[in-house]
Structure formats: structure tokens, C-alpha cells
Amino acid sequence: MSWNDAQAYIAWLNQISGQTYRLLREAERGYATRGSSQSAFWWGDTISTAQANYGGTGTSYNGSLRGEYRQATVPVMSASNS
């Protein structure tokens, strides 16, 4: 879904519901996904390639362990098994 598609949907929803809706800002989304935690991620301050598919062979984030760089999308929940 594109940004424009999302905006069109919100405009339609606002019109038919009589309410006001909008997309979350990045900071709001981050806070909502972390709950009341002050850490970088909901599980803590480090991340590994078992938790996310990213270029884990480069610079580590906040002392995180380095890992595999898959260079492509992978099925959900498959990163920890590879």
C-alpha cells in the first residue's frame, strides 16, 4: 500500500464516519510498539539478525552481536532458524 493509498483511505474513513483519523507519526508508532519502555526496542536495547532481517555483518547497533546478511526478504519467523 502506498502513502497516497493510505491517505485516500483515511480521507474516505473520515468522511463516512464523521470522526477524524490520521496515520501515526514515526515517534508515536515507536512509542506504541515499545509500550512504556524507554529502550530502543520493545525487547531491550540490542538487536540481532535472529530478531530482524538486516545487514548484520556491518556496524553493530548498541553493542549488538553481528550476524548474517541475507540480502533478501525471508519468510516470517525464519530468521532464527537459518
N, C-alpha and C positions, 0 to 999 in steps of 0.2 A: 504494500500500500504506500502510495506516495504522500508527501506532505500536503499537496493540493487535494488529494482524495480525502485525507483526514479532515482538512479544513472544510471541505464541502459537506462531509457527513455531520460535522459539528454545527454548521450553519443550518442544515436540514433539521437536526435534532432540536436546536434552539427554537426554530420556527414551529415545529409541531408540538413541542412540549410546553412552550411558554416559559421555560426555565433558561438559565444561562450556563452553558458548558464550555470548557476550553481544554486544550491539551496541557498537561503538566509541564512546567519548566524543568530543565535538567536537574537543578538543585532540588526541586520538590520531588522528582522521581527518585533521586538518590536517597533522600531522607526517608521517603515512604518505603523503599525496599530495605533500608537498614533498620527501620523501626526507630527506637530512641538511641540506638548505638552511636557512639562517636567514632567508631572505627571506619576504615576505608571501605570495607565490605561487610555484609551482614554477619559473616563468619569470623571476622577479625581483620588484621592489618596486612596480611600477606596473601599471596595467591600463587597457585601452581598450575601447570598445564593439565593436572588431573581435575582441576576445578573449572577451567576455561580453555578454550581453543585460541591460543595467541602465540606469537613468536617467542617462545620461552627460552630460546638459546641466546638472546641478546641480554641487555642490561636487566638485572632483576629489579623487581618492584619492592622497595622497603625491606630488603634482605630476603626476599622470597627465593626458594630454590629454583634453579633453571630446569628446563625440561625440553620436551620435544617440540619442534616446529613443524606442524602438519601441512602447512601451505595450502590448505583447502578446508572446506566445511566438512563436518563429520556428523554422523547421527547423534541425536541426544543421548546422553549417558554413556557414550562410547569412549570418551577421552580417558577415563580412569582405567579402561581395560586394554589400552594399547601401549 
